[in-house]
Amino acid sequence: MTTAKIWLRPAAILALPLCALVLSGCVVSQSTYDQSQANLQQAQANNQRLQAENASLKTQIAQDQEQHMFTVAADVLFPSGGFEISANGHAMIDDIAGKLKTLRNSKIVVYGYTDNAKVGAALRKAGVKTNVDLSSRRADAVVNLLVTDGVNPNIISAKGRGDTHPVAPNTTAEGRSQNRRIEIAVEGPGN
């Protein structure tokens, strides 16, 4: 068996590592390029997501600016278990009416809420069978007083929601008190 000897010139010996270096640089450059493209696509996706979130927040802010809410504890407006507005309640509603009676291009909704306690016998005799009935009568009473105080009757309505949408647990007296409330929502430009 004969062994062939390969003789390389010194220039060729230097060229081999240089070729290997150039070729390895191309592989690194391709993987770096691919990673850069992946990073760019991820950044573009994040940018689109952030733009969508920004648009959603702008819409929410615009809605919040167009909606003003007045919340009054029902215990201040009405006697316990009743739906006729008390003297203190009249004063509070009169004050709110002063802020609402100049509105023309808005919608005002008076929402009534109760706790989850059962309607008592006295209310049942007065025709109030459920918490929704009680909250509706209370909301109607507030609407009637606001209209009497000069709020445009064409832009105001009442809605009883009973014990739905609690803001606190009904397991404590304090929580039940917080849930008995009237909310007056003003929606629109407010002029």
LOTIDO-877180 format. One record per residue: residue number from 1; residue in one letter; z, x, y of N, C-alpha, C, CB in turn. Coordinates in steps of 0.1 Angstrom, whole numbers, plus 2048, in hexadecimal, padded with zeros to 3 digits. Glycine has a CB too. Layout:
# residues N
{r NUM; A; {Z; X; Y}; {Z; X; Y}; {Z; X; Y}; {Z; X; Y}};
...
//
This chain:
# residues 191
{r 1; M; {800; 808; 7F4}; {800; 800; 800}; {800; 809; 80C}; {80C; 7F7; 800}};
{r 2; T; {7F8; 806; 815}; {7F6; 80D; 821}; {7FC; 806; 82D}; {7E8; 811; 824}};
{r 3; T; {802; 80D; 835}; {809; 807; 841}; {800; 80A; 84C}; {817; 80C; 843}};
{r 4; A; {7FC; 800; 853}; {7F4; 802; 85F}; {7FE; 804; 86B}; {7EB; 7F6; 862}};
{r 5; K; {7FA; 80D; 873}; {802; 810; 87E}; {7FB; 80B; 88A}; {805; 81F; 880}};
{r 6; I; {802; 804; 893}; {7FC; 7FF; 89F}; {802; 807; 8AA}; {7FF; 7F0; 8A1}};
{r 7; W; {7F9; 80D; 8B1}; {7FD; 815; 8BD}; {7FB; 80D; 8C9}; {7F6; 822; 8BD}};
{r 8; L; {804; 80B; 8D1}; {803; 804; 8DE}; {804; 80E; 8E9}; {80D; 7F9; 8E0}};
{r 9; R; {7FB; 80C; 8F3}; {7FC; 815; 8FE}; {808; 811; 907}; {7EF; 813; 907}};
{r 10; P; {80D; 819; 90F}; {819; 816; 917}; {817; 80A; 920}; {81C; 822; 920}};
{r 11; A; {80B; 808; 925}; {808; 7FC; 92E}; {80A; 7EF; 926}; {7FA; 7FD; 934}};
{r 12; A; {805; 7F0; 919}; {806; 7E4; 911}; {815; 7E1; 90D}; {7FE; 7E6; 904}};
{r 13; I; {81D; 7EC; 90B}; {82B; 7EA; 908}; {832; 7E3; 914}; {832; 7F8; 905}};
{r 14; L; {82E; 7E7; 920}; {834; 7E0; 92C}; {82F; 7D2; 92E}; {831; 7E8; 939}};
{r 15; A; {823; 7CF; 92A}; {81D; 7C2; 92C}; {823; 7B7; 923}; {80E; 7C3; 929}};
{r 16; L; {828; 7BB; 916}; {82E; 7B1; 90D}; {83A; 7AB; 913}; {831; 7B8; 900}};
{r 17; P; {844; 7B3; 918}; {850; 7AC; 91E}; {84C; 7A4; 92A}; {85A; 7B6; 922}};
{r 18; L; {842; 7A9; 932}; {83E; 7A1; 93E}; {838; 794; 93A}; {834; 7AA; 946}};
{r 19; C; {82F; 794; 930}; {829; 787; 92B}; {834; 77E; 926}; {81F; 78A; 920}};
{r 20; A; {83E; 783; 91E}; {849; 77B; 919}; {851; 775; 925}; {852; 783; 910}};
{r 21; L; {853; 77D; 92F}; {85B; 778; 93B}; {853; 76D; 942}; {85D; 784; 944}};
{r 22; V; {846; 76F; 944}; {83E; 765; 94B}; {83E; 758; 943}; {82F; 76A; 94D}};
{r 23; L; {83C; 759; 936}; {83B; 74D; 92D}; {849; 746; 92D}; {837; 751; 91F}};
{r 24; S; {854; 74D; 92D}; {861; 747; 92D}; {863; 740; 93A}; {86C; 751; 92A}};
{r 25; G; {85E; 746; 945}; {85F; 740; 952}; {858; 733; 953}; {85A; 74A; 95D}};
{r 26; C; {84D; 732; 94C}; {845; 725; 94C}; {84D; 71A; 945}; {837; 727; 946}};
{r 27; V; {853; 71E; 93A}; {85B; 714; 933}; {867; 70F; 93B}; {860; 71A; 925}};
{r 28; V; {86E; 718; 941}; {879; 715; 94A}; {875; 70C; 955}; {881; 721; 94F}};
{r 29; S; {869; 710; 95B}; {864; 709; 967}; {861; 6FB; 962}; {858; 710; 96D}};
{r 30; Q; {85B; 6F9; 957}; {857; 6EB; 952}; {864; 6E3; 94F}; {84F; 6EC; 945}};
{r 31; S; {86E; 6E9; 949}; {87A; 6E1; 947}; {881; 6DE; 954}; {883; 6E8; 93D}};
{r 32; T; {881; 6E7; 95D}; {887; 6E5; 96A}; {87F; 6DA; 971}; {887; 6F2; 973}};
{r 33; Y; {872; 6DA; 970}; {86A; 6D0; 976}; {86D; 6C2; 970}; {85B; 6D3; 974}};
{r 34; D; {86D; 6C2; 963}; {870; 6B5; 95C}; {87E; 6B0; 960}; {870; 6B7; 94D}};
{r 35; Q; {888; 6B8; 961}; {895; 6B4; 966}; {895; 6AF; 974}; {89F; 6C0; 964}};
{r 36; S; {88D; 6B6; 97C}; {88C; 6B2; 98A}; {886; 6A4; 98B}; {884; 6BC; 992}};
{r 37; Q; {87C; 6A2; 983}; {875; 695; 983}; {87F; 68A; 97E}; {869; 695; 97A}};
{r 38; A; {887; 68D; 974}; {891; 683; 96F}; {89B; 680; 97A}; {897; 688; 962}};
{r 39; N; {89F; 68B; 981}; {8A9; 689; 98C}; {8A3; 681; 997}; {8AE; 697; 991}};
{r 40; L; {896; 683; 99A}; {890; 67C; 9A5}; {88F; 66D; 9A1}; {882; 681; 9A7}};
{r 41; Q; {88B; 66A; 994}; {88A; 65C; 990}; {897; 655; 991}; {884; 65B; 982}};
{r 42; Q; {8A2; 65C; 98C}; {8AF; 657; 98D}; {8B4; 654; 99B}; {8B9; 660; 986}};
{r 43; A; {8B0; 65D; 9A4}; {8B4; 65C; 9B2}; {8AC; 650; 9B8}; {8B0; 669; 9BA}};
{r 44; Q; {8A0; 64E; 9B5}; {898; 643; 9BA}; {89E; 636; 9B4}; {889; 644; 9B5}};
{r 45; A; {8A2; 635; 9A8}; {8A8; 629; 9A2}; {8B5; 626; 9A9}; {8AA; 62B; 993}};
{r 46; N; {8BD; 631; 9AC}; {8CA; 62F; 9B3}; {8C7; 62A; 9C1}; {8D2; 63C; 9B3}};
{r 47; N; {8BD; 62F; 9C8}; {8BA; 62B; 9D5}; {8B6; 61C; 9D5}; {8AE; 634; 9DB}};
{r 48; Q; {8AE; 618; 9CC}; {8AA; 60A; 9CB}; {8B6; 601; 9C9}; {89F; 608; 9C0}};
{r 49; R; {8BF; 605; 9C0}; {8CB; 5FE; 9BD}; {8D4; 5FD; 9CA}; {8D3; 604; 9B2}};
{r 50; L; {8D5; 608; 9D1}; {8DD; 608; 9DD}; {8D7; 5FF; 9E8}; {8DF; 616; 9E2}};
{r 51; Q; {8CA; 600; 9E9}; {8C3; 5F7; 9F3}; {8C5; 5E8; 9EF}; {8B4; 5FA; 9F3}};
{r 52; A; {8C5; 5E5; 9E2}; {8C7; 5D7; 9DE}; {8D6; 5D3; 9E2}; {8C4; 5D5; 9CF}};
{r 53; E; {8DF; 5DC; 9DF}; {8ED; 5D9; 9E2}; {8EF; 5D8; 9F1}; {8F6; 5E4; 9DC}};
{r 54; N; {8E9; 5E0; 9F9}; {8EA; 5E0; A07}; {8E4; 5D2; A0C}; {8E2; 5EB; A0D}};
{r 55; A; {8D9; 5CE; A07}; {8D3; 5C1; A0B}; {8DD; 5B6; A08}; {8C6; 5BF; A05}};
{r 56; S; {8E3; 5B7; 9FC}; {8EC; 5AC; 9F8}; {8F9; 5AC; A01}; {8F1; 5AE; 9E9}};
{r 57; L; {8FE; 5B8; A04}; {909; 5B8; A0E}; {906; 5B3; A1B}; {90E; 5C7; A0F}};
{r 58; K; {8FA; 5B6; A20}; {8F5; 5B1; A2D}; {8F5; 5A2; A2D}; {8E8; 5B7; A31}};
{r 59; T; {8F0; 59C; A22}; {8EF; 58E; A21}; {8FD; 588; A21}; {8E7; 58A; A14}};
{r 60; Q; {906; 58E; A19}; {914; 589; A19}; {91B; 58A; A26}; {91C; 591; A0E}};
{r 61; I; {919; 595; A2D}; {91E; 597; A3B}; {919; 58C; A44}; {91C; 5A5; A40}};
{r 62; A; {90C; 58A; A44}; {906; 57F; A4C}; {90C; 572; A49}; {8F7; 57F; A4A}};
{r 63; Q; {90E; 56F; A3C}; {914; 562; A38}; {922; 561; A3D}; {913; 560; A29}};
{r 64; D; {92A; 56C; A3C}; {938; 56C; A40}; {938; 56A; A4F}; {93E; 579; A3C}};
{r 65; Q; {92F; 570; A56}; {92F; 56F; A65}; {92B; 561; A69}; {925; 579; A6B}};
{r 66; E; {923; 55A; A60}; {91F; 54C; A64}; {929; 542; A5F}; {912; 549; A5D}};
{r 67; Q; {933; 546; A57}; {93D; 53D; A52}; {94B; 541; A57}; {93D; 53C; A42}};
{r 68; H; {951; 537; A5D}; {95F; 53A; A62}; {968; 530; A5B}; {960; 538; A72}};
{r 69; M; {974; 534; A57}; {97D; 52C; A4F}; {98A; 52B; A56}; {97E; 532; A41}};
{r 70; F; {98F; 51F; A56}; {99C; 51C; A5B}; {9A4; 516; A4F}; {99D; 512; A67}};
{r 71; T; {9AF; 51C; A4B}; {9B7; 517; A40}; {9C5; 513; A45}; {9B9; 522; A35}};
{r 72; V; {9C9; 507; A42}; {9D6; 501; A46}; {9DD; 4FC; A3A}; {9D4; 4F6; A51}};
{r 73; A; {9EA; 500; A39}; {9F2; 4FB; A2E}; {9F3; 4EC; A2F}; {A00; 502; A2E}};
{r 74; A; {9F1; 4E5; A24}; {9F2; 4D7; A23}; {A00; 4D2; A26}; {9EE; 4D1; A16}};
{r 75; D; {A0A; 4DB; A23}; {A18; 4D7; A25}; {A1B; 4D6; A34}; {A21; 4E2; A1F}};
{r 76; V; {A13; 4DD; A3C}; {A15; 4DC; A4B}; {A0E; 4D0; A50}; {A0F; 4E9; A52}};
{r 77; L; {A03; 4CC; A4A}; {9FB; 4C0; A4F}; {A00; 4B3; A4A}; {9ED; 4C2; A4B}};
{r 78; F; {A05; 4B3; A3E}; {A08; 4A6; A37}; {A17; 4A6; A32}; {9FF; 4A3; A2C}};
{r 79; P; {A1D; 49A; A32}; {A2A; 499; A2B}; {A28; 49B; A1C}; {A31; 48B; A2E}};
{r 80; S; {A32; 49F; A16}; {A32; 4A2; A07}; {A2C; 496; A00}; {A3F; 4A6; A02}};
{r 81; G; {A22; 498; 9F8}; {A1C; 48D; 9F1}; {A14; 483; 9F9}; {A26; 486; 9E9}};
{r 82; G; {A11; 486; A05}; {A0A; 47C; A0E}; {9FD; 481; A13}; {A13; 479; A1A}};
{r 83; F; {9F5; 478; A1A}; {9E8; 47C; A1F}; {9E6; 478; A2D}; {9DE; 476; A16}};
{r 84; E; {9F1; 474; A34}; {9F0; 471; A42}; {9F5; 47D; A4A}; {9F9; 464; A46}};
{r 85; I; {9EE; 481; A54}; {9F1; 48D; A5B}; {9FE; 48C; A63}; {9E5; 492; A64}};
{r 86; S; {A07; 495; A62}; {A14; 495; A6A}; {A11; 499; A78}; {A1E; 49F; A63}};
{r 87; A; {A1C; 498; A80}; {A1B; 49B; A8F}; {A17; 4AA; A90}; {A28; 498; A96}};
{r 88; N; {A1E; 4B3; A89}; {A1B; 4C1; A89}; {A0D; 4C4; A84}; {A25; 4C9; A80}};
{r 89; G; {A08; 4BC; A7B}; {9FB; 4BD; A76}; {9F1; 4B9; A80}; {9F9; 4B5; A69}};
{r 90; H; {9F4; 4AF; A88}; {9EB; 4AB; A93}; {9E9; 4B6; A9D}; {9F1; 49F; A9B}};
{r 91; A; {9F4; 4BD; AA0}; {9F3; 4C8; AAA}; {9EA; 4D3; AA5}; {A01; 4CD; AAD}};
{r 92; M; {9EC; 4D6; A98}; {9E3; 4E1; A92}; {9D5; 4DD; A92}; {9E8; 4E4; A84}};
{r 93; I; {9D2; 4D1; A8E}; {9C4; 4CD; A8D}; {9BE; 4CC; A9B}; {9C3; 4BF; A86}};
{r 94; D; {9C6; 4C7; AA5}; {9C1; 4C7; AB3}; {9BD; 4D4; AB8}; {9CC; 4C1; ABC}};
{r 95; D; {9C5; 4DE; AB4}; {9C1; 4EC; AB8}; {9B4; 4F1; AB2}; {9CD; 4F6; AB4}};
{r 96; I; {9B3; 4EE; AA5}; {9A6; 4F2; A9E}; {99A; 4EA; AA4}; {9A7; 4EF; A8E}};
{r 97; A; {99C; 4DD; AA7}; {992; 4D5; AAC}; {98C; 4DB; AB9}; {997; 4C7; AAF}};
{r 98; G; {995; 4E1; AC1}; {991; 4E7; ACE}; {987; 4F2; ACB}; {99D; 4ED; AD5}};
{r 99; K; {988; 4F9; AC0}; {97F; 504; ABD}; {972; 4FF; AB6}; {986; 50E; AB3}};
{r 100; L; {972; 4F3; AB1}; {967; 4ED; AAA}; {95E; 4E3; AB2}; {96B; 4E7; A9D}};
{r 101; K; {964; 4DD; ABC}; {95C; 4D2; AC2}; {950; 4D6; ACA}; {966; 4CB; ACB}};
{r 102; T; {94E; 4E3; ACD}; {942; 4E7; AD4}; {937; 4EA; ACA}; {945; 4F3; ADD}};
{r 103; L; {939; 4EA; ABD}; {92F; 4EE; AB4}; {925; 4E3; AB2}; {936; 4F0; AA6}};
{r 104; R; {918; 4E7; AB1}; {90D; 4DD; AB0}; {904; 4E1; AA4}; {905; 4DC; ABD}};
{r 105; N; {901; 4EE; AA2}; {8F8; 4F3; A98}; {8FF; 4F9; A8C}; {8EE; 4FD; A9E}};
{r 106; S; {90A; 4F3; A89}; {912; 4F8; A7D}; {915; 4EC; A74}; {91F; 4FE; A83}};
{r 107; K; {91B; 4F0; A69}; {91F; 4E6; A5F}; {92E; 4E9; A5D}; {917; 4E7; A52}};
{r 108; I; {936; 4DE; A5E}; {945; 4E0; A5C}; {948; 4D8; A4F}; {94D; 4DB; A68}};
{r 109; V; {94F; 4DE; A46}; {954; 4D7; A3A}; {963; 4D9; A39}; {94C; 4DD; A2D}};
{r 110; V; {96A; 4CE; A38}; {978; 4CE; A36}; {97B; 4CD; A27}; {980; 4C3; A3F}};
{r 111; Y; {981; 4D7; A21}; {984; 4D7; A13}; {993; 4D4; A11}; {980; 4E4; A0C}};
{r 112; G; {997; 4CB; A08}; {9A5; 4C8; A05}; {9A8; 4CD; 9F7}; {9A8; 4B9; A06}};
{r 113; Y; {9B4; 4D3; 9F6}; {9B8; 4D9; 9E9}; {9C7; 4D5; 9E7}; {9B7; 4E8; 9E9}};
{r 114; T; {9CA; 4D3; 9DA}; {9D8; 4D0; 9D6}; {9DD; 4DA; 9CC}; {9D9; 4C2; 9D1}};
{r 115; D; {9E9; 4D9; 9C9}; {9EE; 4E1; 9BD}; {9EB; 4D9; 9B1}; {9FE; 4E4; 9BF}};
{r 116; N; {9F0; 4DD; 9A5}; {9ED; 4D6; 999}; {9F8; 4CC; 994}; {9EB; 4E1; 98E}};
{r 117; A; {A01; 4C9; 99D}; {A0B; 4BF; 99A}; {A05; 4B1; 999}; {A17; 4BF; 9A5}};
{r 118; K; {A0A; 4A9; 990}; {A05; 49B; 98E}; {A07; 493; 99B}; {A0B; 495; 982}};
{r 119; V; {9FF; 48A; 99D}; {A00; 480; 9A8}; {A0C; 477; 9A5}; {9F3; 478; 9AB}};
{r 120; G; {A15; 475; 9AF}; {A21; 46D; 9AE}; {A1E; 45E; 9AE}; {A2B; 470; 9B8}};
{r 121; A; {A28; 456; 9AA}; {A27; 448; 9AA}; {A23; 442; 9B7}; {A34; 442; 9A4}};
{r 122; A; {A29; 447; 9C2}; {A27; 441; 9CF}; {A18; 442; 9D3}; {A30; 448; 9DA}};
{r 123; L; {A12; 44E; 9D0}; {A04; 450; 9D3}; {9FB; 447; 9CA}; {A01; 45F; 9D1}};
{r 124; R; {9FF; 446; 9BD}; {9F7; 43E; 9B4}; {9F7; 42F; 9B9}; {9FD; 43E; 9A6}};
{r 125; K; {A02; 42A; 9BF}; {A03; 41D; 9C5}; {9F9; 41C; 9D1}; {A11; 419; 9C8}};
{r 126; A; {9F8; 427; 9D8}; {9EF; 427; 9E4}; {9E0; 429; 9E0}; {9F3; 432; 9ED}};
{r 127; G; {9DD; 42A; 9D3}; {9CF; 42B; 9CE}; {9CB; 439; 9CB}; {9C6; 425; 9D8}};
{r 128; V; {9D4; 443; 9CC}; {9D1; 451; 9CA}; {9D5; 454; 9BB}; {9D9; 45B; 9D4}};
{r 129; K; {9CB; 456; 9B3}; {9CD; 457; 9A5}; {9CD; 466; 9A0}; {9C3; 44F; 99D}};
{r 130; T; {9C6; 46E; 9A7}; {9C5; 47C; 9A3}; {9C7; 486; 9AF}; {9B7; 47F; 99C}};
{r 131; N; {9C8; 492; 9AC}; {9C9; 49C; 9B6}; {9BC; 49D; 9BE}; {9CC; 4AA; 9B0}};
{r 132; V; {9B0; 49A; 9B8}; {9A4; 49A; 9BF}; {9A4; 48F; 9CA}; {997; 499; 9B6}};
{r 133; D; {9A9; 483; 9C6}; {9AB; 478; 9CF}; {9B4; 47C; 9DB}; {9B1; 46B; 9C8}};
{r 134; L; {9BF; 482; 9D8}; {9C8; 486; 9E2}; {9C2; 490; 9EC}; {9D5; 48C; 9DC}};
{r 135; S; {9BB; 49A; 9E6}; {9B5; 4A5; 9EF}; {9A9; 49F; 9F7}; {9AF; 4B0; 9E6}};
{r 136; S; {9A2; 495; 9F1}; {998; 48E; 9F9}; {99D; 486; A05}; {990; 485; 9EF}};
{r 137; R; {9A8; 47F; A02}; {9AE; 477; A0D}; {9B3; 481; A18}; {9BA; 46F; A08}};
{r 138; R; {9B9; 48C; A14}; {9BE; 495; A1E}; {9B2; 49B; A26}; {9C6; 4A1; A17}};
{r 139; A; {9A8; 49F; A1F}; {99C; 4A4; A26}; {996; 49A; A30}; {991; 4A9; A1C}};
{r 140; D; {995; 48E; A2B}; {990; 483; A34}; {999; 481; A40}; {98F; 475; A2C}};
{r 141; A; {9A6; 481; A3E}; {9AF; 480; A4A}; {9AD; 48B; A54}; {9BE; 480; A45}};
{r 142; V; {9AB; 497; A4F}; {9A8; 4A2; A59}; {99B; 4A0; A60}; {9A8; 4B0; A51}};
{r 143; V; {990; 49C; A58}; {983; 49A; A5F}; {984; 48F; A69}; {979; 496; A54}};
{r 144; N; {98B; 484; A66}; {98D; 479; A70}; {994; 47E; A7C}; {995; 46D; A69}};
{r 145; L; {99E; 486; A7B}; {9A5; 48B; A87}; {99C; 495; A8F}; {9B2; 492; A83}};
{r 146; L; {995; 49D; A88}; {98C; 4A6; A8F}; {981; 49F; A97}; {985; 4B0; A85}};
{r 147; V; {97C; 494; A91}; {972; 48C; A98}; {978; 485; AA4}; {96B; 482; A8E}};
{r 148; T; {984; 480; AA2}; {98C; 479; AAD}; {98E; 483; AB8}; {999; 474; AA8}};
{r 149; D; {990; 490; AB5}; {992; 49B; ABF}; {985; 4A0; AC5}; {99A; 4A6; AB8}};
{r 150; G; {97A; 49B; AC1}; {96D; 49E; AC8}; {964; 4A7; ABF}; {971; 4A6; AD4}};
{r 151; V; {966; 4A9; AB3}; {95D; 4B1; AAA}; {951; 4A7; AA7}; {964; 4B6; A9D}};
{r 152; N; {945; 4AD; AA7}; {939; 4A5; AA5}; {93A; 49F; A97}; {92D; 4AE; AA6}};
{r 153; P; {93A; 492; A95}; {93A; 48C; A88}; {92E; 48E; A7F}; {93D; 47D; A89}};
{r 154; N; {923; 492; A85}; {917; 495; A7E}; {917; 4A2; A76}; {90B; 494; A87}};
{r 155; I; {920; 4AB; A79}; {920; 4B8; A73}; {92C; 4BB; A6A}; {91F; 4C3; A7E}};
{r 156; I; {934; 4B0; A68}; {941; 4B2; A61}; {942; 4A9; A55}; {94D; 4B0; A6A}};
{r 157; S; {947; 4AF; A4A}; {949; 4A7; A3E}; {956; 4AB; A37}; {93D; 4A9; A34}};
{r 158; A; {95B; 4A3; A2D}; {967; 4A6; A26}; {964; 4A7; A17}; {972; 49B; A29}};
{r 159; K; {96B; 4AF; A11}; {96A; 4B1; A02}; {977; 4B4; 9FC}; {95F; 4BC; 9FF}};
{r 160; G; {97B; 4AB; 9F3}; {988; 4AD; 9EB}; {985; 4B5; 9DF}; {98F; 4A0; 9E8}};
{r 161; R; {98D; 4C0; 9DD}; {98B; 4C8; 9D1}; {997; 4C8; 9C7}; {988; 4D6; 9D5}};
{r 162; G; {9A1; 4C0; 9CB}; {9AD; 4BF; 9C2}; {9B4; 4CD; 9BF}; {9A9; 4B9; 9B5}};
{r 163; D; {9B7; 4CF; 9B3}; {9BE; 4DB; 9AF}; {9B4; 4E6; 9AB}; {9C8; 4D9; 9A5}};
{r 164; T; {9A7; 4E5; 9AD}; {99E; 4EF; 9AA}; {99F; 4FA; 9B5}; {98F; 4E9; 9A9}};
{r 165; H; {99A; 506; 9B2}; {99A; 511; 9BB}; {9A7; 515; 9C0}; {991; 50E; 9C7}};
{r 166; P; {9B1; 516; 9B7}; {9BE; 51B; 9BC}; {9BE; 529; 9C2}; {9C9; 51A; 9B1}};
{r 167; V; {9C6; 52B; 9CC}; {9C7; 539; 9D2}; {9D3; 540; 9CD}; {9C7; 538; 9E1}};
{r 168; A; {9DB; 539; 9C6}; {9E8; 53F; 9C0}; {9EB; 538; 9B3}; {9F4; 53F; 9CA}};
{r 169; P; {9F3; 53E; 9AA}; {9F7; 537; 99E}; {9FF; 52B; 9A1}; {9FF; 541; 995}};
{r 170; N; {9FD; 520; 99A}; {A05; 514; 99B}; {A12; 515; 994}; {9FD; 508; 997}};
{r 171; T; {A16; 521; 990}; {A23; 522; 988}; {A2F; 524; 990}; {A21; 52E; 97F}};
{r 172; T; {A2E; 526; 99D}; {A39; 527; 9A6}; {A38; 51D; 9B2}; {A3B; 536; 9AB}};
{r 173; A; {A43; 51A; 9B8}; {A43; 511; 9C4}; {A3A; 517; 9CF}; {A51; 50E; 9C9}};
{r 174; E; {A3B; 524; 9D1}; {A34; 52B; 9DB}; {A25; 52A; 9D8}; {A38; 53A; 9DD}};
{r 175; G; {A21; 52C; 9CC}; {A13; 52C; 9C8}; {A0D; 51E; 9CA}; {A11; 530; 9BA}};
{r 176; R; {A15; 514; 9C6}; {A10; 506; 9C7}; {A0F; 502; 9D6}; {A1A; 4FC; 9C1}};
{r 177; S; {A18; 507; 9DF}; {A17; 505; 9ED}; {A0A; 50B; 9F3}; {A24; 50B; 9F4}};
{r 178; Q; {A07; 517; 9EE}; {9FB; 51E; 9F3}; {9EE; 516; 9EF}; {9FA; 52C; 9EE}};
{r 179; N; {9EF; 510; 9E3}; {9E3; 508; 9DE}; {9E1; 4FB; 9E5}; {9E5; 506; 9CF}};
{r 180; R; {9EC; 4F5; 9EB}; {9EB; 4E9; 9F3}; {9E6; 4ED; A01}; {9F8; 4E1; 9F3}};
{r 181; R; {9D9; 4EB; A04}; {9D4; 4F0; A10}; {9C7; 4E8; A14}; {9D0; 4FF; A0F}};
{r 182; I; {9C4; 4E9; A21}; {9B8; 4E4; A27}; {9B0; 4F0; A2C}; {9BA; 4DA; A32}};
{r 183; E; {9A3; 4F1; A28}; {99B; 4FC; A2D}; {98F; 4F5; A35}; {995; 504; A22}};
{r 184; I; {98E; 4FA; A41}; {983; 4F5; A4A}; {979; 500; A4B}; {988; 4F0; A58}};
{r 185; A; {96D; 4FE; A45}; {963; 508; A45}; {958; 505; A4F}; {95D; 50A; A37}};
{r 186; V; {955; 50E; A57}; {94A; 50D; A61}; {93E; 516; A5C}; {94E; 511; A6F}};
{r 187; E; {933; 510; A59}; {928; 517; A54}; {91C; 516; A5E}; {923; 512; A46}};
{r 188; G; {916; 521; A61}; {90A; 521; A6A}; {90D; 529; A76}; {907; 513; A6F}};
{r 189; P; {904; 529; A80}; {905; 532; A8C}; {911; 52F; A95}; {8F8; 531; A93}};
{r 190; G; {916; 523; A94}; {922; 521; A9C}; {920; 51D; AAA}; {92B; 52D; A9C}};
{r 191; N; {914; 518; AAE}; {911; 514; ABB}; {90C; 506; ABC}; {907; 51D; AC2}};
//
